[in-house]
Amino acid sequence: MDYDTIAKSYNELYIEEQLRKLNIIKKYLKIKKNHKLLDVGCGTGISTNFFDCKTFGIDKSKEMIEQGNGNLIQSLAEDLPFKDKYFDIVISVTSVHNFDNPKKALKEIQRVKKSKAQVVITLLNKSIKYNKIKELIKKYFEIISEIDEDKDTIFILR
Ligand SMILES: C[S@@+](CC[C@H](N)C(=O)[O-])C[C@H]1O[C@@H](n2cnc3c(N)ncnc32)[C@H](O)[C@@H]1O
């Protein structure tokens, strides 16, 4: 999907669906105000004001991040502009199957998360890459919980 083209209508089309997923994710996270949370493939930054902590987002699409506000940076998931072991929480919602190189992106998430960080990745059930990406998730993370949401599988990871 070309997210640059749909950026202006993205929230109108998807905000309810994405908020439903974020509400489930919130129940599984233990969040402290001083935590640093990164959203990889943050889109329009729906997560920015959703969590009560310091949030950051990166997305490939300049047009998508221009729809939001907060600490949103145009960047590739495969090359995160952060130092090692920086984040307490990393999430990626309905994005990983869009990345050109999901394996590289998952390795980058591993790199920027603190050793005991909480990680949540949601994967679109109908993605043709579903099985391949699930195998990669299992390779790089420990699955704590797997929640079958309507459209996505939500992986709670460590
Ligand atoms: C379905 S949207 C999800 C956006 C957001 N997570 C949400 O829940 O609304 C997928 C996003 O992945 C982004 N994306 C695609 N490839 C990317 C990459 N290689 N690095 C970072 N973001 C990417 C797209 O620009 C798009 O904003």
The ligand as an SDF file (V2000), in Angstrom:
LIG
                    3D

 27 29  0  0  0  0  0  0  0  0999 V2000
   -0.7900   -0.0900    8.3750 C   0  0  0  0  0  0  0  0  0  0  0  0
    0.2870    1.2860    8.6980 S   0  0  0  0  0  0  0  0  0  0  0  0
    0.2940    1.2320   10.4570 C   0  0  0  0  0  0  0  0  0  0  0  0
    0.5980    2.5500   11.0700 C   0  0  0  0  0  0  0  0  0  0  0  0
    0.4750    2.6120   12.5960 C   0  0  0  0  0  0  0  0  0  0  0  0
    1.3160    1.6270   13.2470 N   0  0  0  0  0  0  0  0  0  0  0  0
   -0.9370    2.4520   13.0540 C   0  0  0  0  0  0  0  0  0  0  0  0
   -1.1950    1.5650   13.8860 O   0  0  0  0  0  0  0  0  0  0  0  0
   -1.7980    3.2110   12.6170 O   0  0  0  0  0  0  0  0  0  0  0  0
    1.8970    0.6840    8.2320 C   0  0  0  0  0  0  0  0  0  0  0  0
    3.0000    1.7420    8.3050 C   0  0  0  0  0  0  0  0  0  0  0  0
    4.2850    1.1430    8.0550 O   0  0  0  0  0  0  0  0  0  0  0  0
    5.0940    2.1350    7.4340 C   0  0  0  0  0  0  0  0  0  0  0  0
    6.2690    1.5190    6.8040 N   0  0  0  0  0  0  0  0  0  0  0  0
    6.3250    0.7330    5.7130 C   0  0  0  0  0  0  0  0  0  0  0  0
    7.5960    0.3380    5.4630 N   0  0  0  0  0  0  0  0  0  0  0  0
    8.3710    0.8840    6.4370 C   0  0  0  0  0  0  0  0  0  0  0  0
    9.7580    0.8200    6.7610 C   0  0  0  0  0  0  0  0  0  0  0  0
   10.6140    0.0960    6.0140 N   0  0  0  0  0  0  0  0  0  0  0  0
   10.2010    1.4970    7.8330 N   0  0  0  0  0  0  0  0  0  0  0  0
    9.3370    2.2200    8.6060 C   0  0  0  0  0  0  0  0  0  0  0  0
    8.0150    2.3150    8.3550 N   0  0  0  0  0  0  0  0  0  0  0  0
    7.5280    1.6520    7.2880 C   0  0  0  0  0  0  0  0  0  0  0  0
    4.1430    2.8000    6.4630 C   0  0  0  0  0  0  0  0  0  0  0  0
    4.6220    4.0520    6.0070 O   0  0  0  0  0  0  0  0  0  0  0  0
    2.8740    2.8880    7.3020 C   0  0  0  0  0  0  0  0  0  0  0  0
    2.7910    4.1120    7.9680 O   0  0  0  0  0  0  0  0  0  0  0  0
  1  2  1  0
  2  3  1  0
  2 10  1  0
  3  4  1  0
  4  5  1  0
  5  6  1  0
  5  7  1  0
  7  8  2  0
  7  9  1  0
 10 11  1  0
 11 12  1  0
 11 26  1  0
 12 13  1  0
 13 14  1  0
 13 24  1  0
 14 15  1  0
 14 23  1  0
 15 16  2  0
 16 17  1  0
 17 18  1  0
 17 23  2  0
 18 19  1  0
 18 20  2  0
 20 21  1  0
 21 22  2  0
 22 23  1  0
 24 25  1  0
 24 26  1  0
 26 27  1  0
M  CHG  2   2   1   9  -1
M  END
$$$$
